């Protein structure tokens, strides 16, 4: 039974007019509102849902949740005023779908880099340990082996609860999800019961949305502030803001790290093209993943498995078989010993990590050629920084388009190029067409045995130009360029 009175039991409202009603679906998209719908009028960054109340009424929807009471409320409409429509949507979604997160081990991970890799590794690890699992990530959502396309890093509260409910019906006992800073601020995860939360790291990103780095940090911290006392909070103690995340949490606090004293500690024994050799709490293990950043990812999932009561020896055995997430340090072998690497690195820190990793594993004669762009209608301040890093750690650089969206690609390249030091300009080329840039890097710039990094888009299979998403897959383009 989903009467309005049941859905709003215990939820704070400011006012209500109209009778009780039976609700058959929730919606915040005015186009989907119909008889039996509870429509949430949400003020958005582009449009305000309050503008569509007449439209939803004409479509038969007579139950509204609003922040601002409209001037004229039709007689047959039940209008409920709340302080925050996003928060109300989250609260009502939890009730409507039966609080699925209470009946599973829900683990969330937040941070600037490593979220997708870590949740994917956790998902694969716990499947291999015999659990039925769900995955909610930037790349894809999964119910065990069934794929559900992903549209956001973290879905909206309504679709998120619907997905968790579907996972529960399918028998999932463990669900691993990325938690974006947008999701925290927009209350998408509000009301969920997390068994555990993991912090990976934080560096500059999404300042187009948060405006300041302090607001971005505050958003990430908000995830931990909202945890219940029965959950755990696991932080990367080597990140200088790692302990900040746990300052106000009610959850039980744990730490992991490679450098500083921590509850879960690891050392890198070796790091090469064949993978990582790690010492985790005195136990040796070989991982197929490469790079220091992946050592942190692996340690985080090991710690999570331990906190969820798994057997240490079995966890380490299964971890050794794990592979990286799609678009994360994906390697492609080409002719003449050339190697292509596709990576989602779209922040300065992520790009620097990947380039440092390549430098650490390359042979003395291997050169690094980097193809990189920056997304349009996003944080403009990181553009010159990323170009400078590419020039600093590469032997040749091709600046190109990422997803220009509604910006002029040439203007984005101008802003990137401004970060190139005078003594590095000779090794930098700019080609706005991404396919041409990749072909040029591989066929004209790369010599025998060189490594070509194509950064920024990773798993994405499209390019967004002027609102149109066209097919574009970095891995496919590299493979084409490799063909002789």
PATORKOL-409017 format. One record per residue: x, y, z of N, C-alpha, C in turn. Coordinates in steps of 0.1 Angstrom, whole numbers, plus 2048, in hexadecimal, padded with zeros to 3 digits. Layout:
N
XYZXYZXYZ
...
This chain:
484
8097F480080080080080980C800
8068167F680E8227F680582E7F5
7FE82F8007F683C802800847805
7FC85380280485F80580785F814
7FC85C81C7FE85D82B808853830
80984782981383D82C821842828
82284781C82F84B81783685781F
82D85F82483286B82B83286983B
82F85D83F82F85B84E83D85E853
83E86785D84B86A86385487385B
84F87885085788184785288F849
85B89984B8578A684E8518AD842
8468B48438408BC83983C8CA83E
83B8D38358388E18398298E4839
8228DE82F8148E082D80E8D5824
8018D38257FB8C981C7EC8CD819
7E88CD80D7DA8CF8097D68C3801
7C98BF8027C48B47FA7C38A7802
7BC89E7FC7B98918037C5887801
7C487C8097CD8718087CB86B7FA
7D68657F47D585F7E77DE8527E7
7DA8497DE7E283D7DC7ED8417D1
7F983D7D38048417CA8098347C3
80A8347B680F8287AF81D82A7AA
8228377A882F8397A48348477A9
8418487AA8488557AD84E85A7A0
84E86879F85586D79385987C796
86388078F86788F790869894782
86688B77886688F76A858891766
85589E7638478A276084189A754
84989674B84488E73F83F880743
84387B74F83F86E75383486E75D
82F87A76182587B76B817877765
81086F76D80286B7697FA868775
7EE8637737E586077E7EC855787
7EC8587947F384E79D8018527A0
80685C79981486179C81586A7A7
82086A7AE8238747B882F87C7B1
82C8897AD8358917A683D89A7B0
84A8997AF8538A27B78588AE7AE
8548BA7B28588C67AB8668CA7B1
8708C87A987E8CA7AE8848D67A7
8898E07AE8908EB7A889E8E67A3
8A08E57968AD8E07918B68EB78C
8C28E77878CC8F17828C78F6775
8C08EF76D8BB8F37608AD8F7760
8A48EF7668968F27668908F0774
8848F677787E8F47848718EC782
8708E17898648D87888578DF78B
8588EA79284B8F17968458F7789
84D8F977F8478FF77283E8F576B
83E8E976F8368DE76782A8D976F
8268E077981B8DB78180E8DA779
80B8E47717FF8E47688008D975F
80C8D675980D8CB75080A8BE756
8108BB76280E8AE7688008AC76C
7F98B77707EB8B77737E28B3767
7E68B975C7DF8B574F7E18A774B
7EC8A17507EF89374D7E9889757
7E188F7617DA88776B7E1885778
7EC88B77A7F488A7877EE894791
7E988F79C7E28977A67E98977B4
7F58927B47FD8927C180A8997BF
80C8A47C68198AC7C38218AE7D0
82E8AE7CF8378B27D983E8BE7D4
83D8C97DC8438D67D784B8DD7E2
8548E67DE85B8EE7E88538FC7E9
84E9007DD84690D7DD8389097D9
82F90E7E282090B7DF81C9137D3
81690D7C98119147BD80591D7C0
8039287B87F99317BA7EB92B7BA
7E99227B17DC91B7B07DD90C7B0
7D79067BA7D88F77BC7CA8F27B8
7C98EA7AD7BC8E47AA7B68DC7B5
7A98DC7B67A28D57C17A58C77C3
7A88C07B87AA8B17B97B98AE7BC
7C18B87BE7CF8B67C07D38B67CF
7DB8AC7D37E18AC7E07EF8B27DF
7F28BD7E57FF8C47E48068C47F1
8118BE7F18198BD7FE8268C67FD
8278CF8068338D880583E8D380F
84A8D380A8558CE8128618D9811
86A8D881A8758E181987F8DE80E
8808D180B88A8CD8018858C27F8
8818C47EC87B8BA7E38848AE7E1
8918B17DF89B8A67DD89B89D7E9
89C8A37F589C89B80188F893803
8848998008778928008768867F6
87C8897EA87C87E7E08848727E5
88F8757EC89786A7F18908637FD
88A86A80688386481187885B80C
87086180386485A7FE86884E7F6
87384F7EE8788447E687B8387EE
88283B7FA886830803879829808
86F83180C86382A81185C823806
85A8297FA8538247EF8588167EA
8668157EB86C8097E68707FF7F2
86B8027FE86C7F980987A7F9810
88180580F88E8068168977FA812
89A7F88058A27EC8028B07ED808
8B67F980A8C47FA80F8C57F481D
8BA7F38248BB7ED8328BD7DE832
8BA7D88268BA7C98258C67C481E
8D07CC81C8DC7C88158E97CF81B
8F47CA8179017D081B9047DA810
9017E78129037F18089107F980B
9197F98029267FF80492780A7FA
92A8167FE92C8227F593B8277F6
94082B7EA94D8307EA94D83E7E3
9548477E99558557E49638597E4
9668647DC9738697DA97486E7CC
97F8757C898187A7BB98486F7B1
98E8677B599385D7AC99284F7B2
9908457AA9908377AF9828317B3
9788397B296A8347B69668287AD
96782A7A096282079696A813798
97881579898080979A97D8027A6
97C8097B197A8027BE96C7FB7BF
9628027BB9557FB7BC9547EF7B2
95B7F07A795B7E579D9637D97A3
96E7DC7A99777D27B096F7CB7BB
9687D37C39607CE7CE9557C47C9
94E7C97BF9447C17B99497B47B4
9547B47AC95A7A87A795F79F7B2
9667A57BC96B79D7C79607967CF
95579D7D294B7977DA94378C7D2
94278E7C593C7847BD9457777BE
9527797BD95B76E7BD95B7677CA
95776E7D59567687E29497617E5
9407617DA93475A7DB9277627DF
92976F7DF91D7777E291677C7D5
90977E7D79017847CC9027937CD
90679A7C390A7A87C59047B27BA
9037BE7BF8FE7C97B69097D37B5
90A7DA7A99147E47A690D7F17A1
9117FC7A790C8097A291881279F
91B81479292781B78F925825784
93082D78193083677692F82F769
93582376893681C75B929814759
92580C76391980376191380076E
9067FD76E9007F777A8FE7E8777
8FF7E07818FE7D177F8F67CB78B
8EE7C17878E87B87918EE7AA78E
8F87A779690179B79390679C785
90279477B90879576E8FF79D764
8F37A27698EA7A97608ED7B8760
8EF7BD7548F37CB7528E77D4751
8E87DF7588DE7EA7588E67F7755
8E47FD7498EC8097458EC814750
8F781A7528F882575C8F8833754
8F183C75A8F084A7558F785475D
8F885176A8FF85A77390885277C
91285978291B85278C91284C797
90985479D8FF8507A78F18547A1
8E884A7A08DB84D79B8D38567A4
8C885C79F8C08647A88B985B7B3
8B48617BD8AF8597C98A484F7C5
89B8537BC89084A7B889583E7B0
89D8407A68A383579E8AD82D7A7
8B48337B08BD82C7B88B68227C1
8AB8267C88A481D7D089D8137C8
8988167BC89280C7B489C8017B0
8A88067AD8B37FC7A98B77F47B5
8B87FA7C08BB7F27CC8B07E77CF
8A47EB7CE8997E27D08997D77C6
89D7DA7BA89E7CF7AF8A97C67B3
8B47CB7B88C07C37BC8BC7BA7C8
8B47BF7D18B07B77DD8A77AC7D8
89D7AE7CF8947A47CA89C7997C3
8A779D7BD8B07947B58B978C7BF
8B978F7CB8C17877D58CE78D7D8
8D179A7D48DE7A07D88DF7A37E7
8EA79E7EC8ED7A17FA8F77AC7FC
8FF7AF7F29097BA7F29087C37E6
9087D07E99077D97DE9127E47E0
9197E67D59257F07D59227FB7CC
9228077D191F8137C992881F7CA
92A8267BF9318337BF92783D7C5
92D8467CD9258517D392C85E7CE
9268657C592C8727C092987D7C9
9318887C892E8947D092189A7CD
91D89A7C091089F7BB9058977C3
90788A7C48FC8827CA8FA8857D9
9058897E090388D7EE8FC89A7EF
9008A47E78FA8B27E78EB8B17E3
8E88A97D98DB8A87D38D289E7DA
8D78997E68CF8907EE8CB8837E7
8D387E7DD8D08727D68D18667DF
8DB8667E98DD85B7F28D685D800
8CF8688018C986B80E8BF85F812
8C085B81E8B78518238BC843821
8C684181A8CB8338188D382E824
8D38218268DB81B8318E781582C
8F281B82E8FF81682990680E834
90A8028319127FA83A9207FF83C
92580583193380B831935815827
93E81E82A94282982095182A81F
95682C81396482C81196883A80A
97384080F97884C809985848802
98684C7F59938497EE99D8547EE
9998607EA9A286B7E999A8777E5
9A08837E699888F7E09A28987DA
9A089C7CE9A78A67C799E8AF7BF
9A38B97B899A8C27B19918BB7A6
9848BE7A797A8B979D96D8BF7A0
9658BF7969568C47979558D279D
95F8DB79B95D8E87A09538F0798
94F8EB78C9458F27859378F178D
9368E679592A8E479D92C8E97AB
9378E67B19388E97BF93E8F77C1
9448FD7B794A90A7B795790B7BE
9589067CA9659067D29698F87D6
9768F77D897B8EA7DD9768E67EA
9748F07F396F8EE8019618E8800
9598ED7F794B8E87F594B8DA7F0
9558D77E79568C97E295A8C07ED
9638C47F69678BC80195B8BA80B
9548C580D9488C481693E8BA811
93C8BA8039338B07FD9378A2800
94389F7FE94889180094788E80F
94A89781894989582693B89282A
93189882392389782791F888826
92588081E92287281D92586B82A
93086E83093586883C92D86E848
92A87A84892288185391587A855
90F87584A90186F84A90186084E
90D85A84F90D84B852907848860
90083D8618FB83886D905832876
90283188390C82C88D91081E88A
90881688490B808882913805876
91780F86F91F80D86292E810865
93680E85A94481185C94881C851
95282385595882E84C96782B84A
96B82983E97882583B97F830832
98A83583799084183099F83E82D
9A38448229B184481D9B984E826
9C084982F9C78528399D3859832
9D78548269E285B81F9DE867818
9D18698169CC8758109CB88081B
9CF88C8199D08958249C2899829
9B88968229AA8998279A388C82B
9AA88182B9A487582F99D87583D
9A487A84699F87A854994885856
99488F84D98A89984D97C89384B
97C88984196F88383E96887C849
97087885396A87085E96887886B
96A88586A96A88E87695C88D87D
95188D87694488E87C93B882879
94187787593986B87393686387F
92A85D87F92685488A92B846888
92F84387C93483587894183287F
94482588095082088595B82487B
96682A88097182F87797C825875
98082486898C81C86599482385A
9A18208599AA82684F9B281C848
9B682083B9BF8178349CA82082D
9D681B82B9E08238259ED81C822
9F5822819A0281C816A0D82381D
A0B82F821A16838827A1583A836
A0883C83BA07840849A01834851
A0283685E9FC82B8679ED82A864
9E881E8639DA81C85F9D580F864
9C880D8659C28008699C57F585F
9C67F98529C97EF8479D47F583F
9DF7EE83F9EC7F383A9F17EA82F
9F77F08249FD7E881AA0A7EE815
A137E780FA1F7EC809A207E77FA
A257EF7F2A287EB7E4A367E47E3
A367D87DFA437D17DEA487D37D0
A407D37C6A447D67B8A387DA7B0
A3B7E37A6A307E879EA357E978F
A307E0787A357E0779A297DC770
A2D7DA763A237D8759A1B7CB75C
A217C2763A1B7B5767A117B6772
A117C2779A087C4784A0F7C8791
A087C879CA0D7CC7A9A107C07B2
A1B7C17B9A1E7B77C3A1C7BF7D0
A137BA7D9A107C27E5A127B97F1
A157C07FCA157BA809A097C1811
9FF7B98139F37BE81A9F27B8828
9F47BF8329F47BB8409FC7AE841
A087AE83BA127A383DA10797833
A0579982BA0278E821A06793813
A0E78A80CA1278E7FEA0778B7F5
A057947EB9FB7917E09FF7977D3
9FC7917C89FF7977BB9F179B7B5
9F17A87B09E57AD7AA9E87B079B
9DE7AE7939DF7B17849DF7C0781
9DA7C878B9D97D67899E77DD78A
9E87E97849F57F07849F47FD78B
9FE8027929FF80F7969FC8117A5
A0281B7ABA0081E7B99F18217BC
9EA8287B39DC82C7B69D481F7B7
9D88147AF9D08087B09D48007BD
9E08037C29E37FD7CF9DA8027DA
9D780F7D99CD8147E39BF80E7E0
9BB80D7D49AE8077D19AD7F97D6
9B87F17D49B87E37D99B77E27E8
9BF7EB7EF9BF7EB7FD9B17EF803
9AB7F87FC99D7FD8019937F1800
9947E97F598A7DE7F498E7D37FD
99B7D180099F7C78099997CB817
99B7D781B9967DC8289877DA829
9807DE81F9727DC81F96E7CE820
9747C581A9717B781B9737B2829
97E7B782F9817B383D9767B8846
9727C58449687CB84D95A7C484B
9587BE83F94C7B683D94D7A8841
9587A484795979784D95D78C844
96478F83996878582F97577E834
97877282F98576B83399177282C
99B7758339A777C82E9AD775823
9B07688259B876081B9B075F80E
9A375C80F99B75B80399A7687FB
9997738039987817FD9A47847F5
9B07817FB9BD7847F49BE77B7E7
9BA76E7E89BA7667DC9B276B7D1
9A576F7D499C7747CA9A17827C5
9A778A7CD9AB7977C99B67967BE
9BE78C7BF9C978A7B59C47887A7
9B77847A59B17827989AA78E793
9A879879A9A07A47969A67AC78B
99E7B17829A27B977799D7C7779
9A27D177399E7DF7749907E176E
98A7EC77297D7F076C97F7F575E
9757F47559767F974897A807747
98480A73E98881873C99181D747
99681474F9A081875A9AD810757
9B78177529C481274E9C2805745
9B980773C9B77FC7329C27FC728
9C97F07269D47EF71E9D17E8710
9D67EE7059D47E86F89E17E76F1
9E47DA6ED9F17D86E69F07DB6D7
9FA7E36D29FA7E66C4A067E16BD
A077E46B0A137DF6A8A207E66AD
A2B7E06A9A387E66ADA3A7E96BB
A347E06C4A367E26D2A2F7EE6D8
A277F56D0A208016D6A157FC6E0
A128046EAA088016F39FF80C6F5
9F280A6F49E88146F79E2812705
9E081D70C9D981D7199CE827719
9C282271C9B682A71D9B382C72C
9B18387309AE83B73F9A5846740
99C84574999184F74C99785C752
9A385D7559A986875C9A4875756
99C87C75E996889759998894764
9A189176E9A489B7789B489C778
9B98A777C9C88A877D9CE89D785
9C989A7909CF8907999CF882792
9C387F78C9C28727859CC871779
9CD87B7729D687B7669E587A76B
9E88817769F688077B9F9872780
9EF86C7879F185E78C9F3854781
9EB8557769ED84C76B9FA84E764
9FE85B762A0B85D75BA17859763
A1685B770A21857779A22847779
A16841778A16832778A1D82D76B
A1A834760A20830753A2F832753
A3383D759A4184075AA48836762
A4183176DA48827776A4981976F
A40816765A41808760A47808752
A4A81374CA4F81373EA5E81073E
A6280A733A71808731A7881472E
A8581472EA8E82072CA8B82771F
A8881F715A87825707A79828703
A6F82470CA61827708A5D83570B
A5783B701A52849702A43849706
A3F85370CA30855710A2A860707
A2085C700A198666F8A0B8676FE
A078727029FA8747089F087C700
9E48776FE9D987D6F89CF881703
9CC88E7049C389270F9BB89E70C
9AF89F7119A68AA71099F8AD71D
9978B871D98F8BB7299808BD724
9778B972D9698BA7299648C872A
95A8CB7219548D872094A8D972B
9468E672E93C8E973893F8E3746
94C8E27499508DC75695B8E675B
9618E276696B8EA76D9768EE763
9778FC76098190175698F90275D
98F90376A99C9057719A68FA770
9A18EE76D9AA8E276D9B08E175F
9AB8E87559B08E67479BF8E9745
9C48F47499D38F77489DB8ED751
9D58E975C9DD8E07659DF8D375F
9D48CE7589D58C07529DF8C1746
9DE8CB73F9E88CC7339F68CD738
9F88D5743A068D6748A0B8C874D
A028C1754A068B3759A098AA74D
A018AA743A038A2737A118A5731
A148B2730A218B672AA2D8B2733
A2B8B3741A358B074AA398A174A
A30898749A3288A74AA3388273D
A31889732A31883724A3C88771B
A3F87F712A49883708A4388A6FC
A368886FAA2E8906F0A208906F5
A1989B6F1A0B89D6F5A038A26EA
9F789C6E99ED8A16DF9E18A56E7
9DE8B26E79D28B86EE9C78B66E4
9BB8B26E99B08AF6E19A38B16E8
9988AE6E298B8B06E89878A36F1
9808A66FB97B89B70496C89B700
96389F7099558A27059538B1706
9548B86FA9548C66FB9468CC6FF
93C8C36FE92E8C770192A8D46FA
9278DF7019228EB6FA92D8F56F9
93A8F26FB9458FB6FA94C8F96ED
9539046E995B9036DD9688FB6E0
96A8F06D99768E86DC9838F06DB
9848F96D29909006D09939096DC
98890F6E298A9176EE98F90F6FA
9899026FB98E8F970699D8F7704
9A18F46F89AF8F26F59B88FE6F8
9B390A6F59BA9166F89BD917707
9B391370F9B491471E9BE909723
9BD8FD71D9C78F37209D58F771C
9D78FC7109E490070B9EA90A714
9E291371A9E891D7239F091872E
9EE90B7329F590573DA038FF739
A068FF72CA128F8727A1E902729
A288FE730A34906732A3B909724
A42914723A48918717A5290D712
A5990671BA638FD717A5D8EF713
A508EE714A498E1710A408E3704
A3F8EF6FFA358F16F4A398E96E8
A468E76E5A4A8E06D9A458D16D9
A428CB6E4A3E8BD6E4A2E8BC6E5
A288C76E4A198C76E5A128CB6D8
A098C36D4A018C56C89F28C66CC
9EA8CE6C49DC8CF6C79D48CB6BB
9CB8C16BD9C28BD6B29B58BB6B8
9AB8C36B599E8C36BC9968B66B9
9978B06AD9908A46AA9978986B1
98F8926BA9958886C299B87C6BB
9938776B099886C6A99A586F6A1
9A687B69B9B287F6949BD88069E
9BA8856AA9C58866B49CB8796B8
9C286F6BA9C68616BE9CE85B6B3
9CA85C6A79D185769B9DE85D69A
9DF86A69C9EC87269A9F686D6A5
9F186C6B19F98676BC9FF8596B9
9F78506B49FB8436B2A048416A6
9FF84769BA0584468EA1184E68A
A1185A690A1B86468DA25867698
A1F8676A5A2886B6B0A2F85F6B7
A278536B7A2D8486BEA368406B6
A4183C6BCA4B8336B5A4B8256BB
A5481D6B7A5580F6BBA5480E6CA
A4B8076D0A4A8046DEA4480F6E7
A4081A6E1A3B8256E9A2E8226F0
A2B82A6FAA1E829701A158356FE
A098326FAA0083D6F79F483D701
9F48487099E98497129DE85270C
9D284D70C9C68557089BE856714
9BD8637199B78657269AA86D725
9A286C72F99687473198986E730
98786572697A85F724978851728
98384972998383C72E978833728
96E82F73196482672D95A82B724
95983972294E83F71A94F83A70C
9438397069428346F893B83F6F0
93C84B6F49368566EC93F8636EE
93C86C6E594287A6E79368846E6
93688D6F092B8966F192F8A46EB
9298A76DF92C8B46D891F8BB6D5
91D8C76DB9118CF6D99048C76DC
9058C06E78F98B86EB8F68AB6E4
8FE8A86DA8FD89C6D39078926D7
9038866DB90D87B6DF90F8726D3
91B8726CD91E86A6C292785E6C7
9268536C092E8476C393D84B6C3
9448486CE95384A6CF9588426DA
9618396D79678306E19768316DF
97D8366E998C8386E899382A6E5
98E81F6EB9958126E899380E6DA
9878106D498580D6C698D8156BD
98E8226C099682B6B79A58276B8
9AA8246C49B88206C59BA8136BD
9B18096BE9B27FD6B79B38006A8
9AA8096A39AA80D6959B8813691
9BD81B69A9CA8226979D5818697
9D480E69E9DE80369F9DF7FB692
9D47FA68B9D37F167F9DC7F7675
9E57EE66F9EE7F36659E87F2658
